[in-house]
Amino acid sequence: MFTEILFPTDGSEGASVAFDHVLEIAGARDATVHVLTAADTTKDSVIQMQGDVVDVLEREGERIVRDAADRARERGIETVTEVRQGTPYRTIVDYADSRDIDLIVMPTHGRRGLKRFLLGSTTERVVRRANVPVLTIRPDGGEVTAPYRDVLVPTDGSRCAREALATGVEIADADGAALHLLSVITTTSLGVDVRSDVQLAMLEESAEAVLSNASSFAADASVDPADATVEFGPSVHETILAYIDEHAIDIVVVGTHGRTGFDRYLLGSVTEHLVRTSPIPVLTVREPPSSE
């Protein structure tokens, strides 16, 4: 899996950090890395000036992709480079669709302590619209390595969670990694003495059933989960982050309900919080379109 990897880059420091991880992933999987720079010709200043300005943008883009290709060549990794004009997020998604890309890797521009983090960014728009998994990496996060050793898949049994589970199982199998399955029950809305509450018992039973089904799915793919745990916490994303820290997880794989064309997509969701705040790479997997 992940044999055609797309790395969109603007040459920034954050992109450079993410590219190091891209090379590790590609090296472990003998993958081809597509390095793409989008010369953003949609800005007013560029539209007004045209000509020489566009040439400068394209020349800078050529330098960026050439430098990235040189770094990859030193590692013996095959690359395809391209500079395109247009709106960056549309250019990235269109390229991925036209080149049969199976993974997009992008840095986020998160800053510790800020609640508003991805909103309005190219990365967020790509996560919304891409038809393939998107791996986001915080440049200011912790050390990231590949192949992965511990893979976490939080699940609630939903359709998009099942898609994430299938991808997480594939990664664990390909990397020989330990697969961790987690179902979270939030306690803040269940009253003070929640552990004696009948509702909690029902929720716990349901979560255990979800984990049992997920474990069976993984076992059918010859991956025996190292851990399948129901955790209680004040919120899902906080509980997941605590689990990541306690178990030295290397990557978390989550499903998302992204819908093309909607401006508000991840707001308030578990996925949004994880992409914003996770110290490790987050792989978002889109729910497939309904057949109805």
Number of C-alpha atoms within 10 A of each C-alpha: 11 18 16 22 26 29 25 27 24 18 17 10 11 19 21 16 16 23 25 15 19 24 23 18 20 23 19 14 17 16 19 20 29 23 21 25 26 22 23 18 19 13 10 9 10 15 13 10 10 12 10 10 15 17 12 12 19 20 13 17 23 19 15 20 25 17 13 23 20 13 15 22 13 8 13 13 18 15 20 15 18 15 21 18 16 15 15 25 22 16 20 26 21 14 18 22 13 8 12 13 21 17 23 27 24 27 25 24 19 21 16 11 8 9 12 12 19 19 17 11 13 19 22 20 24 22 29 25 21 24 23 21 23 25 24 24 30 26 23 16 15 13 12 20 16 17 20 19 17 21 26 29 27 27 24 20 18 12 16 20 23 21 21 26 27 17 21 26 29 18 23 23 17 14 17 14 20 21 25 25 24 22 25 23 20 18 18 12 9 14 11 10 9 14 12 10 12 11 12 18 13 11 14 18 13 16 22 18 15 21 23 14 13 25 23 15 17 22 13 10 13 12 19 18 20 14 14 20 16 17 17 15 15 13 15 21 21 18 19 23 18 12 17 21 14 9 12 14 21 23 26 25 27 27 25 25 19 24 18 14 10 10 12 13 20 20 12 9 13 18 22 20 20 22 27 24 23 25 22 26 28 24 28 29 29 25 20 15 10 5 4 3
